[in-house]
Amino acid sequence: MSPDEIKSRVASGLLSFPVTHFNEDFSLNLESYRAHVAWLSGFGAAALFAAGGTGEFFSLSPEEVADVTRAAKEASGDVPIIAGCGYGTALATEIARRAEAAGADGLLLLPHYLMEASQEGIFRHVKAVCESTGLGVIIYNRANSVANADTVARLADACPNLIGFKDGTGKVDLVRHVTAKLGDRLCYIGGMPTHELFAEGFNGAGVTTYSSAVFNFVPELAQRFYRAMRTNDRAAMEEILHSFFFPFAALRDREQGYPVSIIKAGVELIGRTPGPLRPPLTDLKPQEKDMLRGLIEKIAA
């Protein structure tokens, strides 16, 4: 898809990022992954992120990112696939080229590796990745890579294929500055863990879509909440928050790394076979899985 086409699709509805499936020896289980992506593609996502943060991008090699992207494209039908990309500039540009060759429709550029960086450094890094590919690129503001509004504007001027801005900082003032300064030049995506907890506030700041992790295992619920948010149905949002998202978040916050672990556990509990998490992530404890099972059964009832 052209950068303009993927920008339009991303802005049109709810997004999600399938977990990456592994065998017990931690090798990729692409057969199970394709089946999961094919199932998710039937629930109206505007686009899916392959090998994103919840897809354990940080534990995948560049070759595996391409393999996962290719598998997602094979299974997603007409749902666009946006591939994860990241690390230092040399690796990020390599991953960008591999993902494009694997059929990705766009790229999500996760933070560069480890080091803090100046605004000029962030600018040069993102620009290099954009110049390495013809795909539309979404910059992901979080952790050690937080571009301010002036830097995002410079990048938008320098990189015609920069199409989106995803926020993982939770800083509404920064996000509002970006949306006010850039207007419709970019699409704006919420990227906080369990973004449903933040969606109503960020919608008011111009972030009209977001990536839903729980879409992995309760896609109907995720879409119901998204529709309520977009139509300002506060009663429906509060009902879903109290019945599911608040207790879900309390369970998620029990351990570091659980924002990914709990999603993979949910996929397993609905009868899929996502396999283990690669280290350094750890699985939910048995009693925690039982608590999650209770939440899922409550929603199903």
C-alpha positions as CSV (number, residue, x, y, z in Angstrom):
1,M,0.0,0.0,0.0
2,S,1.2,3.6,-0.6
3,P,1.9,5.7,2.4
4,D,-1.3,7.7,1.9
5,E,-3.3,4.5,1.6
6,I,-2.0,3.0,4.8
7,K,-2.4,6.3,6.6
8,S,-6.0,6.4,5.7
9,R,-6.6,2.8,6.7
10,V,-4.8,3.2,10.1
11,A,-7.0,6.2,10.9
12,S,-10.2,4.4,10.0
13,G,-10.7,2.1,13.0
14,L,-9.3,0.0,15.8
15,L,-5.9,-1.5,15.6
16,S,-4.2,-4.5,17.2
17,F,-1.0,-6.4,17.3
18,P,-1.1,-10.2,17.4
19,V,1.2,-12.0,19.8
20,T,4.0,-14.0,18.2
21,H,3.6,-17.7,18.5
22,F,6.5,-19.9,19.6
23,N,7.1,-23.6,20.0
24,E,8.2,-25.0,23.3
25,D,11.8,-24.7,22.2
26,F,11.2,-21.0,21.5
27,S,11.3,-21.4,17.7
28,L,8.6,-19.6,15.6
29,N,5.3,-21.5,15.3
30,L,4.2,-19.8,12.1
31,E,1.3,-22.3,11.4
32,S,-0.4,-21.4,14.7
33,Y,0.4,-17.7,14.2
34,R,-1.2,-17.7,10.8
35,A,-4.3,-19.3,12.2
36,H,-4.5,-16.6,14.9
37,V,-4.0,-13.8,12.5
38,A,-6.7,-15.2,10.1
39,W,-9.1,-15.4,13.0
40,L,-8.4,-11.8,14.2
41,S,-8.8,-10.5,10.7
42,G,-12.5,-11.4,10.8
43,F,-13.3,-8.8,13.6
44,G,-12.9,-5.6,11.7
45,A,-9.5,-4.3,12.7
46,A,-8.3,-1.4,10.5
47,A,-4.8,-2.9,10.5
48,L,-2.7,-5.4,12.5
49,F,0.9,-4.9,13.7
50,A,3.1,-7.9,13.1
51,A,6.1,-8.3,15.4
52,G,5.1,-5.2,17.5
53,G,5.8,-4.7,21.2
54,T,3.1,-7.2,22.2
55,G,4.5,-9.5,19.5
56,E,7.8,-9.6,21.4
57,F,9.7,-7.6,18.7
58,F,12.5,-7.2,21.2
59,S,13.2,-10.9,21.2
60,L,13.1,-11.5,17.4
61,S,16.0,-11.4,15.0
62,P,15.7,-9.3,11.8
63,E,15.1,-12.5,9.9
64,E,12.3,-13.5,12.2
65,V,10.7,-10.1,11.9
66,A,10.5,-10.7,8.2
67,D,9.2,-14.3,8.7
68,V,6.5,-13.1,11.0
69,T,5.5,-10.3,8.7
70,R,5.3,-12.6,5.7
71,A,3.2,-15.1,7.6
72,A,0.8,-12.3,8.8
73,K,0.4,-11.1,5.2
74,E,-0.4,-14.6,4.1
75,A,-3.2,-14.9,6.6
76,S,-4.7,-11.4,7.0
77,G,-6.7,-11.2,3.8
78,D,-7.4,-7.5,3.0
79,V,-6.4,-6.4,6.5
80,P,-3.1,-4.4,6.2
81,I,-0.1,-5.5,8.1
82,I,2.3,-3.0,9.7
83,A,5.7,-4.5,10.7
84,G,7.6,-3.7,13.8
85,C,11.0,-2.0,13.3
86,G,13.6,-0.8,15.7
87,Y,17.0,-0.9,17.4
88,G,20.0,1.2,16.3
89,T,19.9,2.9,12.9
90,A,21.9,0.2,11.1
91,L,19.7,-2.6,12.3
92,A,16.5,-0.6,12.0
93,T,17.1,0.2,8.3
94,E,18.0,-3.5,7.7
95,I,14.7,-4.6,9.4
96,A,12.8,-2.0,7.3
97,R,14.1,-3.3,4.1
98,R,13.4,-6.9,5.1
99,A,9.9,-6.1,6.2
100,E,9.2,-4.3,2.9
101,A,10.5,-7.3,1.0
102,A,8.3,-9.6,3.1
103,G,5.2,-7.7,2.0
104,A,4.5,-5.3,4.9
105,D,2.1,-2.4,4.2
106,G,3.8,-0.1,6.6
107,L,6.3,0.2,9.5
108,L,6.0,1.0,13.2
109,L,9.3,2.4,14.3
110,L,9.9,1.4,18.0
111,P,12.4,3.3,20.1
112,H,16.1,3.0,19.3
113,Y,18.1,0.7,21.5
114,L,19.1,1.7,25.1
115,M,20.6,5.1,24.9
116,E,19.0,8.5,25.5
117,A,19.2,10.8,22.5
118,S,19.0,14.5,21.7
119,Q,16.2,15.7,19.5
120,E,18.7,16.0,16.6
121,G,19.7,12.4,17.2
122,I,16.1,11.2,17.1
123,F,15.5,13.3,13.9
124,R,18.5,11.7,12.2
125,H,17.6,8.2,13.2
126,V,13.9,8.4,12.1
127,K,14.9,10.1,8.9
128,A,17.4,7.4,8.0
129,V,14.8,4.7,8.5
130,C,12.2,6.6,6.4
131,E,14.8,7.0,3.6
132,S,15.5,3.3,3.7
133,T,12.0,2.3,2.6
134,G,9.1,3.2,0.4
135,L,6.7,2.1,3.1
136,G,4.7,4.5,5.3
137,V,6.3,4.9,8.7
138,I,4.7,5.5,12.1
139,I,7.0,6.9,14.8
140,Y,6.4,5.5,18.3
141,N,7.0,8.0,21.0
142,R,7.9,6.2,24.2
143,A,10.7,5.3,26.7
144,N,14.0,6.7,25.6
145,S,12.8,8.0,22.2
146,V,10.4,10.9,22.7
147,A,10.3,13.4,19.9
148,N,8.9,16.8,20.7
149,A,6.4,18.6,18.5
150,D,9.1,20.6,16.6
151,T,11.1,17.4,15.8
152,V,8.0,15.6,14.6
153,A,7.2,18.6,12.4
154,R,10.8,18.6,11.0
155,L,10.4,14.9,10.3
156,A,7.1,15.4,8.6
157,D,8.7,18.0,6.3
158,A,11.8,15.9,5.6
159,C,10.1,12.5,5.2
160,P,7.0,12.3,2.9
161,N,6.5,8.7,3.9
162,L,6.2,9.5,7.6
163,I,2.4,8.9,8.0
164,G,1.7,8.5,11.7
165,F,2.5,9.3,15.3
166,K,1.9,6.8,18.1
167,D,2.1,7.8,21.7
168,G,3.3,5.6,24.6
169,T,4.3,8.4,27.0
170,G,0.9,9.3,28.3
171,K,1.8,13.0,28.2
172,V,-1.4,14.6,27.0
173,D,0.2,18.0,26.8
174,L,2.9,16.7,24.4
175,V,0.4,14.8,22.3
176,R,-1.9,17.8,22.0
177,H,1.0,20.0,20.9
178,V,1.9,17.4,18.2
179,T,-1.7,17.1,17.0
180,A,-2.2,20.9,17.0
181,K,1.0,21.5,15.1
182,L,0.7,18.7,12.5
183,G,-3.0,18.6,12.0
184,D,-4.1,16.1,9.4
185,R,-0.5,15.7,8.1
186,L,-0.3,12.5,10.3
187,C,-2.6,10.0,11.8
188,Y,-2.5,9.7,15.6
189,I,-2.5,6.5,17.5
190,G,-2.8,5.7,21.2
191,G,-0.1,3.3,22.4
192,M,-0.3,3.2,26.2
193,P,-0.5,-0.3,27.7
194,T,-4.2,-1.2,27.9
195,H,-5.0,2.0,26.1
196,E,-8.7,1.6,26.7
197,L,-7.9,3.1,30.2
198,F,-6.7,6.3,28.4
199,A,-8.8,6.3,25.3
200,E,-11.5,8.8,26.3
201,G,-9.0,11.5,27.4
202,F,-6.7,11.0,24.4
203,N,-9.7,11.1,22.0
204,G,-10.2,14.7,23.2
205,A,-6.5,15.4,22.3
206,G,-6.9,14.3,18.7
207,V,-5.9,10.7,19.1
208,T,-8.9,9.0,17.5
209,T,-7.6,5.4,17.2
210,Y,-5.4,3.1,19.3
211,S,-3.9,-0.3,19.4
212,S,-5.8,-2.8,21.5
213,A,-3.9,-5.6,23.1
214,V,-7.0,-7.4,24.4
215,F,-8.3,-7.6,20.8
216,N,-6.0,-10.7,20.7
217,F,-8.5,-12.7,22.8
218,V,-11.7,-10.7,23.3
219,P,-12.0,-8.9,19.9
220,E,-15.7,-8.3,20.2
221,L,-15.3,-6.6,23.5
222,A,-12.4,-4.5,22.2
223,Q,-14.6,-3.3,19.3
224,R,-17.6,-2.6,21.5
225,F,-15.5,-0.4,23.7
226,Y,-13.9,1.4,20.7
227,R,-17.4,2.1,19.2
228,A,-18.5,3.5,22.6
229,M,-15.5,5.7,22.7
230,R,-16.0,7.1,19.2
231,T,-19.7,7.8,19.9
232,N,-19.0,9.2,23.3
233,D,-21.2,6.6,25.0
234,R,-19.8,7.1,28.5
235,A,-22.3,4.7,30.1
236,A,-21.1,1.8,27.9
237,M,-17.4,2.7,28.4
238,E,-17.8,2.8,32.2
239,E,-19.7,-0.5,32.2
240,I,-16.9,-2.2,30.3
241,L,-14.1,-0.5,32.3
242,H,-15.6,-1.7,35.6
243,S,-16.5,-5.2,34.5
244,F,-13.3,-6.0,32.6
245,F,-10.5,-3.4,32.1
246,F,-10.0,-2.2,35.7
247,P,-9.6,-5.7,37.1
248,F,-7.6,-6.7,34.1
249,A,-5.2,-3.8,34.7
250,A,-4.8,-4.8,38.4
251,L,-3.8,-8.3,37.3
252,R,-1.5,-6.9,34.6
253,D,0.3,-4.7,37.1
254,R,1.4,-7.6,39.4
255,E,4.8,-8.1,37.7
256,Q,7.1,-6.3,35.3
257,G,6.5,-7.6,31.7
258,Y,3.0,-8.7,32.4
259,P,1.5,-6.3,29.8
260,V,2.7,-8.8,27.2
261,S,2.5,-11.9,29.4
262,I,-1.2,-11.4,30.2
263,I,-2.1,-11.1,26.5
264,K,-0.4,-14.3,25.6
265,A,-2.2,-16.0,28.5
266,G,-5.5,-14.7,27.3
267,V,-4.8,-16.1,23.8
268,E,-4.0,-19.5,25.3
269,L,-7.2,-19.4,27.5
270,I,-9.4,-19.1,24.5
271,G,-8.0,-22.2,23.0
272,R,-5.2,-20.9,20.7
273,T,-1.6,-22.1,20.9
274,P,0.7,-19.1,21.3
275,G,3.3,-21.1,23.2
276,P,5.7,-19.7,25.8
277,L,7.2,-16.2,26.1
278,R,10.8,-15.8,25.2
279,P,13.1,-14.7,28.1
280,P,13.3,-12.3,29.8
281,L,9.5,-12.3,29.9
282,T,7.8,-14.8,32.2
283,D,4.4,-16.4,32.1
284,L,1.5,-15.7,34.5
285,K,1.4,-17.9,37.6
286,P,-1.4,-20.6,37.6
287,Q,-3.6,-18.7,40.0
288,E,-3.2,-15.5,37.9
289,K,-4.3,-17.5,34.8
290,D,-7.3,-18.6,36.8
291,M,-8.2,-15.0,37.6
292,L,-7.9,-14.1,33.9
293,R,-10.0,-17.0,33.0
294,G,-12.7,-15.8,35.3
295,L,-12.7,-12.3,33.6
296,I,-12.9,-13.9,30.1
297,E,-15.8,-16.2,31.2
298,K,-17.6,-13.2,32.8
299,I,-17.4,-11.3,29.5
300,A,-18.5,-14.4,27.5
301,A,-21.5,-14.8,29.8
